[in-house]
């Protein structure tokens, strides 16, 4: 097994956190244990291809990485179909590229929160986007679900830091993908409007002023209980708090170890119908390289967040 991450270049700090996360269960030198080895991609396609070739020369049975979408085709080409590639990208344009995509996507998160909202009686949703890639993908996912859920979706784009438009005919709920100033502005504007606020996992914010604003919001997020187990182990060994991408590296390494132990370190093993339990939520891979991912639905309160449901990946 080989982890391909940027240990030099502009993403080196992130790459180091991914390495530290993936190596948590491992003791001893990789060469001695026959387990995970780490190769530096430098965050470039050429570097990623070189790292993949070195990993294959070292007899890696699966490539975990690379990090960015731009590096994925180079790694797939270098792998030449000899071993599976489990990439950390969430770029759905890379479906059917030959890589399995493990990154958390806007579509996954938006679908999870909208399915939960519909189960609670929400029929009309206004999506307030900020024009960013995550926001655009969330809007597309919401519109694509209208017929499936029997839901009416309206959309509006607001540049970060600019005033929110008048809502008009009040929807049952407002979805603000991502986090930041747009989400908090919407939360404050909706405080007494009787409209349910919906958000994706970037909206989780533990600052007291954010918790006060977000009170009552429903948020689709990786399960905090599973994540905290990983985060505690990471902090005990490395110090600091890991991010979601580091958790993905930890989960990818866990999947590879599980498959190796079952002598299934191959494409068929990744496509097992049972899927995998991870710190970032249960996942199941599809033949086109995408994955279905489960999310916890959190209820925001002044003292933090409580899990009220689990949305199964689709």
N, C-alpha and C positions, 0 to 999 in steps of 0.2 A: 504494500500500500504506500502511496506517495501523496504528500500534500504539496500542491503548487501554489505558493503565495508570494507576494512582493515583500522581500526583506530588505530591498534597497529601492531607491526612487521615492516618488511623492507619496506612495501608500505604504511606506515601510512600517510605520507605527501600527497601522491596522493589520498588516501582515504578521507582525510580531504577536499581536494579541490573538490572532487566529492560530498561530503556531502554538502558543501557550495553552490555548483552550483545547486544541486537538490532542495535545500531548498529556493532558491531565491524568488519564488512567494509566499512562505508560511509565514504567520504571526501567532503568537500564538503557544502554545505548541501542538505537534502532538496529544497527548492524548485528548486535548480539542477540536481540530478542526476535528478529525477523518481523518486526511490526512496522509502525509508521516511520517513514523518512520524509524529510522536508527539503524542498528544492526552491530556490529563489527565481521568481519570474521577472523581477525588476519592474513589473507592472506594464510590460510591453508585449506585443504579439511575438516579436523575435525572441525576447527573453523567455516567454512562456513556452514557445516551441522548443527552445534549447533545454529548458527544465524538463519538459515532457520526454525528450529523447534521453536525457540522463536517467530519468526515473525508469524508463523502459529498459535501459542498459543494466540498471540495478535489479531487474526482474520484478518490478512493481506489478501487482495483479489488478490494481484499480488506481485511477488518477483522481484525486480530490482537488478540484480547482480547474481552471484559474478563477480569479476574483472578478474581473471585468468582462463585459460582453465583447469588447474588441479583441480580447485574448483567446476567446473560446474557439473560433475557427482554426486558429493556428495549432492549438492543442489537439483538437479533433483530427486534423490532418496528420500531425506528428504521431498520434496514437494509431492511426491507420486501421481502426477497428479491432486491434489486437486485444485491448482491454477497455472496460467501461470508463467514461469520463463523467464525473459528477461535479458539475460546475456550480459556482456560487452566484452566477448571474440570475437576474429576474427578468431578462429581456425576452418576451415571448416571441419576438421575431426569430429567435434561435430554436424554436420547436422544429423537430425533424432535421436538426443540424448534425445529429450523431452524438450530441451530449445530452445528459440528463440535467435539467435545470432545477437547482435547489433553492434559489433565492425566493424570498417572500414577495409576492406580486401584489400590485394594487388591485387587480381583479379578484384574487383570492380573498383579500380583506374586505373589499366592498361587497362581494357576494355574501360573505359570512354575516356582516352586520345587517344587510338588507333582508336576508332570509329570516333572521331573528326578529327584525322589526315587523315583517309581514306576519310572523306567527303571533305577534302581540297586537295585531289588528291594524297596523299602519297600511294605508292604501295609497296615499299621495306623498311624494318625497321631492323636495327641492335640493339639488346638489349644488353647493357653492364651491367652485373650483378657483385655483389661483393661477392657472395657465401653465403650471409645471407638468413634467412628464408623469409623475404619480397621479396628479389631479386629472389629467386628460385620460389616463388609462382607467381611473375609477369612474369617471363619467361614462366612458364607453361601456364598461361592465354594467353599470346601473341601467343604461338605456337598453342593453341587450337582454336584461332580465325582466323587462316590463311585462311581456306576454306570459312568461313562465310563472311569475308571481301574481299576476293580475294587479299590477301596481302602475300608477301613473308617475312618471319621472320628469320633472322640469329641471333645467340647468341654467346656471348663470356663472360668469367668470368675473372675479374681482381681484385686481392686483393687490399683493400684500401691502398693508398699511393704508389702503384707501377705504373710505366709508362703505359699508354694506348697502346694497340697494333696498328699497322697500320690498317686502316679501309679496305684497299683493294678496291675492286669495290665499289665505293661510293654509299651508300643507299640514298633513299630520306630523311630518318629521322633516328635519333638515339634516343632510349629510354633508360634513365638511371633511374631505379627505386630507390626510396629513395632519400637521399640527400648526403651532406658531400663532402669529397674531390674528390670522383670519379666523381660526377656530375659537380663540378666546373672545374675539369681537362678536362672533355669532352667538356664543354662549351667553354673553352679557345682554345682547339684544333680545334673545329669546327667553330671558329669565321669567318674565311674567306673561308670556304670549300663549301659553298652553300648547306649545309645539315641542315635540320630542327632539332632542339633539342626538345625532349619530356621528361616530368618528371612527377612524382607523387607528392602528396601534401607535403611530407617531404622536397621537394626541395625548397619550398617557404622560402626565406631568405632575410631579409631586410637590411643586412649590405651593405654599399655602394659598397664594392669591389665585393660582390656577385651579386648585381643588375647589375653592369657593365658587369660582365661575362655572366650573364643569359639573357641579353637583347635579345628579340626576341623569347625566349623559350615559348612553350605551356605547361601548367601545369594543371593537373586535381586536383581540390581541393574542399573541402567544400566551399560553397558560402560565400565569405568574407563579403558581405553585411549582410546576416543573422547572421553570426558568430559575427560580430562587435556589433550588438545590444545586444546579450547575454554578450559579453566580457565587454561592457560598464557598464551594470547592475551589473555584478560580481565585477568589480573594484570599483564601487561606494560603494558597501556594504562591501567587504572583502579586497580591496587593491590588487595590483598585477595583472598580466595577466593570465587568465586561459588557460590551454592546451586543446587539442582536446578531451582527455578522460573525463575531467571535463565537456566539452560540451555534450558529450554523456550521462552523468548522468543527466544533465539538460533536455536533450531531452527525455530521458526515463521517467523521472518524469512527464514531460509535456504530454507525450502519456498516461500515467496512469491516470493523472487527467482528460484528455479529455474523456477517456473511462469511468471513474467513473461518470462523469457528465452525460454521455449518458446511464448510467446503463448497460454498455457493458464491464465491467472489467473482461474479460474472453478470451479464445482462439479465439472464433469467432470474438470478437471485434478487436483483433490484426490482424486478417486475412482480415479485411475489404478491399475491392478492391480499395477504394479511398486513402488508405495509410495515411501518416501523414507528415505535413510540420514541419521541424525541423531546428535548428540552424546549424546542420551539413549537411543539405540537405534533400530533400524529400525522404521518405522511404516507402516501401511496403513489408510486410512480406509474405513468402511462407509457404506452409504446411510442408516442411521439416525443418523449423526453420531458414532458411537463409533469407536474405532480399535483395531487389533491392534498390539501392541508387543512387540518382542523384548527379552529380558533376558540379561545375562551371569550365569552361575552362578559364584559366587566360593567358594573354599575359604579359610576363615580360618586364619591361622597366627600364630605369635608375632611374626613380622617384618612382617606385613601380609596382603594378600589376593591370591590368584592365581586367574586365570580358568581354569575346568576344562571349561566347556561354554557353549553358547548355546542358550537356549530360545526357539524361534520363537513369535511372537505368534499367538494364535488368535482 
